[in-house]
Amino acid sequence: TNSSDWLGVAYGELLHNSLRQRPEVISTNPFILSVNYEKYGAVRFGAINFATKRKVAEKVSLDYFIAVKHTSEEGNYALEGSMFQTSDGREVLKLSAEADNAFEAVDQLKAQIDEYLPAFEDENMQVTTLPSSALITDSEEALEAYMKGWSSFQLRLDDLPTSIAYFQESVNKDANCASCAYSLGDKYYG
């Protein structure tokens, strides 16, 4: 995805947050992954080829990586892709989702991944199953501003006013978004 493709970054972040609900799954968010793009000559948040995706996954010690393309417009959010084994690049799972909002599409992907991964069987650890709309915000407008704020911050650390404006907009769109409020306060502090 690229920096202007806020929804592509949002899909990655929502899926990351959804997968982290399983305590045995270690997931990496698109912001950490994008830092590694530059090491392979790719633009942060830019589209990268399969070989580079695999190298980035190896670099951050992931067992699997997911490559998904999206075609999204108001009322129809479609995701198509696959989950690959990092060690050999072998496809292990086809992924496909279609919903009337971005949150439901991510929840469908998570359900497919959960079905593929072995069941978690530690009775002392709790697995949560919150929908992706409960993990950052349930407002697509607030999500857009939040993701643009983070992308802006990651791409231009010296331009805090732009990031602050996006985070302020995210709080204005959803006053209950804790991540939005925290990010806004953190940038003011910074």
Summary of the structure (lengths in Angstrom):
residues: 190
radius of gyration: 16.5
end to end distance: 27.2
largest distance: 46.7
contacts: 563
relative contact order: 0.14
helix: 50%
strand: 15%
